[in-house]
């Protein structure tokens, strides 16, 4: 409807605090990933992430890099250094790439850059090591799983439960959910989550 479409363009462009409160109420272990470079619809300046990172650290929430430089060690190190400027010393740094972009060298580049874990691979498998870095695959992701227009929520919920049950023996089940969708502007996304 028009009312929920108009809410998509509200002044509040993030829903980090509301999503965190919801997750906490259900005991969800969460990690928020922040971009430190613009491009591909990632339009905020990296320094604008600082107050949200500080808030999440205060709330004892894990923070990671929403990586852009999936094919360049130098650029990836630059992104990591920007994020580290907001984090305590020796913070366990993880990464998930924007749009899950990668090539045959990406995981090795991330490992060489010193990341403790990555969550860029989209498959229902047990976490595994790539060098010293843990790969913790995504079990389901909002983008591509839900339509921005119209969804059959009962069908999606059954499909989601099936994915969770299929992964029941795994150590992790990762749901990649973008905070922008935790709003009344995206009622299907919010209800699904």
Secondary structure, 3 states (H helix, E strand, C coil): CHHHHHHCCCCCCCCHHHHHHHHHHCCCCCEEEECCCCECCECCCHHHHHHHHHHHHHCCCEEEEEECCCCCHHHHHHHHHHHHCCCCCCCCCEEEEHHHCCCCCHHHHHHHCCCCEECCCECCCCCEEECCEEECCEEEEHHHHECCCCCCHHHHHHHHHHHHHHCCCCCCCEEECCHHHCCHHHHHHHHHC
